[in-house]
Amino acid sequence: MQVKFWGTRGSIPVPGEGTVRYGGNTSCVEVRSAAGTTVIIDCGTGLRVLGQHWASTEAKPIHAYILLSHTHWDHIQGLPFFLPLFTPGYEWDVYGPKGLSCSLKDTLSGQMQYSYFPVGMGHFTAAIHYHDLLEGEFYLKDIKVSVRYLHHTTLTCGFRLEVDGCVVVYSCDHEPYVAAAAYGDTPLTEQDKKHAEFAQGADLLIHDAQYSEEEYAKKIGWGHSTAEYVCKVAQYAGVKKVALTHHEPTQSDEAIDAHLHSIQDRFSKKMPGIEIFAAMEGQTILFP
């Protein structure tokens, strides 16, 4: 299995000198199995870069899959700029949570209405199939996908992908069910335990860690986590690697470095054998 980060920023893209290493594009992760099954998780602005990469390489899939955690701007804004959707011969299955009043397809078409964008979904020339998601399990060829609702301001799904003897769990955007759990010293209870159990034994947990403890205190209810909470979840779940992602747009590379080092110092003794890192745009992780 191969995992590659194409976008790691939260809320809004922030290109510039201060975001070169961790990246300024919003959420997008590519997962590819040994058999070549390719799944894209979330379609933030990092998706545009992925599409450009595929256009210049022969190692591109013809039939692939998209999993959308939810339909906030920073998780779908790359779709209108993704070249493979405008390329005949491609086939896509797009999965995402059904809205309260309309289908996934109708929700996605909203951002491409003429008032907002000059090109509509009718201009896509690839074959595209849309699927409304609920909690449960299904297969994308050789990849088993489990779906669990997260705690966010809109209906949002977390994903657990199992293939090639490996497990990758993606949980963006998510806020602790109990606010006190955000500070890392309070034991997990009830729903926060169930959230952690969804990641049980994962080889890689990719988790929203947008806020510092100080930021979270001012933004309770905004739908995001702290790195301290993610570490408690990882410790409870017994995961092997933790990728902190959905970086706060106001945080520079240096600020993310400082926060990461603080988290590593605080939790390394409590979490022996668990690797904690901040996800970088362009970073690739290979599993045997």
N, C-alpha and C positions, 0 to 999 in steps of 0.2 A: 504493500500500500504506500502511496505517496500523497502527502498533504502539502499544498502550496498556498501561501497567503498573498492575495492580490490587493487587498484593502483591509486596513486594520484600524481606521479612524472611526470615531462615533460622531453622529449628529450632522456634521457638515464637512465637506472636503476642505483641507487647509494646506494647500501647496505653499512652499516657501523655504527659506534657508533654515528655519528652525525645525523643520519636519522631514528632513532628507532621509535619515536613517530608519525611523519607524514608519515613515510614509504619511502622505496626506490624503490618500484615497479612502473612501468609506467601504464598509464591510463586504468582502468577497473572498471565499475560500474554495479552492479546487481540491477534490479528492479523487484519486485514480487508483483502481485496483490493479493487481498483477495481470489480470485478464484484459485490462484496458477499459473497463467500465468507468465512465467519468461522470462525476456529480459536482455541480457548482452549488455551493451553499451561500445564499444571499447575493444580491445583484446591485451593490453599491457602485460608486464610480470606479472602483478597482476592476469591475467587469469590462470596462472599455479597454483597459490595458491588456487583459486576458485575450480579448477578441483580436487585438492587434498582433499579439504574440502568435495566436493560432494562424493568422493570415500569412505569417512569414515562416511557418514551419510545416513540415509534412506530418509531424506527429500529432495530428488533430483528429478527434473523433468525428464520426458522421452522425451517429445517434447518441445523444447525451441527455442528461437530466439536470433540472434546476429544482432546488429546495429553497423556498422562501420562508424565513422565520416569521415575517410579517410584512406589512406593506407601508411602513413609514418611509419617508423620502430617502433617508440614507441607506436603505436596504433594497431600493428598486430603481434608483435614478440612473443606473448604468444601462438599463434595458434598452432605451431608445438609441444608444450609441454602441450596441454590441453587434459587430459585423456579421457573425454567424446567423443572426436572425434574419438578415437581409440576403443570405446566400442560398440559392436553390440547391437542393440535394441534402441539406442538413435536416435532421429530424430532432425535435425537442419535446420532452415531457416536462411540464412545469407544474410543481406541486406547491401549494400554500394554503394557509388557513382561510376558510370561507368567511366572508364578511357577514355582519348581522342582517344586512338588507340586500346584498348583491353577491354574485359569484366572484371568484378570484379573477377571472378574465375581465369582468366588468370593472372591478377595482383597478386593475392594472391599466386598462384602457383610459381611465380617468386622467392620468398624467400625460397622456398623448392626445387629449382633446385639442382642437385647433386653437382654443384660447390660450393654451399653455405651450404648445409644441406644433411645429409645422408639418410633421410627418405622423400619420396615424398608424394604428396596428395593422390596418389593411395593406400597408406597404411591406410588411414582412413577407418574404418569399420562401422562407424555410417552412417545413411542416411542423406545426406547433399544436400540442395537445395540452389542455389545462385541466388540472385535477384539484378539487377542493379537499383539503386535509382535515381530518379529525384525529384524536388520539388513537393510537393503535400501532400495528406493525404491517409492513409489506416489503416486497423485494424489488430492487432495481437490478435485474439480472442476478449477479452473484453477491450483491451487497444487500444485507438485511438492514432495513431502516425502522427504527422505533421512534415514535413521536409522543412528546409530552408537552402539555401547555405550561408556559412560563408565567411569571408574575410581572406583567408589564401594563402599560396604559391602554393597550389594545390587544386583541386576541393574537397571541404570539406562541410559536412552537419551538421547542428544543428538539434536537435530533441526535440519535445514537446510531452510528454506522458500524456494522460488523462485517469484516471480510478479511481473508488471508490470515486468519488467526489473530487479528488486531481489532481494537475498539477505539473509535474516535467519537467524542461527544461534543456537540456544539450548543452553547447556551447563551445566546444574545437575542434580545435584550431581556434582562432579568433583574429584579430587585428582591432582597430578602423579604420573606413573608413577615418576619418579626424584625423591626428596625434595629433592635439591640444587637442582632446577629451581625450587623454590618461592621462592628468594631472588633471582631475577631477573638474576643475573650469569653463570649457567652456561648455555652453549648447549644448546638442546633436542636430545635424542637419541632414536632409535628410536621408541617408542610416543608420546612427547610430540610428536615431529615429525608423526606420523600424526594425532594429535589436532588439531594446528594446521592440517594440510592439509585437514581436514574443513571448516574455516572459510575456506578460501582465497578471497580477494577479496570477502568479505562486506561488504555495506553497513552492517550492524549485527551485532556480536557481543555477545550477552547472556550473561554468564559469571559463574558462582559465584566470588566473591572474599571469602569469609566472614572469613578470618583475616588478621591482620597477620603479618609475619615472626616476631615474638616469640610470638604465639599459636600459630602453626603448629608451631613447635619443640616445643611441649608437647602437640600434638594430631595428630602424624603417625599416619596410619592411620584417622583419623576421617572421611575422605572429602570434604574440602573444599580449596579453593585459596586462594592469596594474590593480591592485586592485582598484585604483582610478576610472578608466573607468568603471569597473564592478559595483561599487557603484552608479555611475551616471545612468547606465542602470537600475539597480534595483530600484532606486528611481523613475525614469520615469515610469517604468513598474508596480510599486506598488506590488512588490513581498513580500513574508512573510519571507523567509529564503534565505541567500546567502552562498553558499559553494565555497570558493576560492580554485582552484585546478590547476593541471598541474604545480606543484611547480618547480621552477628553480633548476636544479641539483646541483648547487654550494651553495644553501642555506641550512644551517643546521637547525635543529629543533629550536635552539635558535634564528636564524635569522628570521625564519618564525614567531615565537612568537612575536619578536620585531616589525616586519612589521605589523602583525595583530593588535597588540595593538595600533600602530600608526594610522592605518586605522579606528579602532573602535573609538578612541578619536576624530578623525577628522570628521567622518560622523555620529556619533550616534545622535547628535542633529538635523542634517539635515534629518535623516531617522528614526524618532521615530517609534518603533514597528517592525522594520526590524532587524532580527538577522543576524549578519555577523560572519562567522567562517571559519577557514581553514580546509579543508577536511583531515581526517586522515585515513590511511590504517586500515581496520578492523572496521571502524565506521559504525553503523547502525542507520538509522532514520526511525521511525515508524509514519505513519499518521493514524488517526482514520478513 
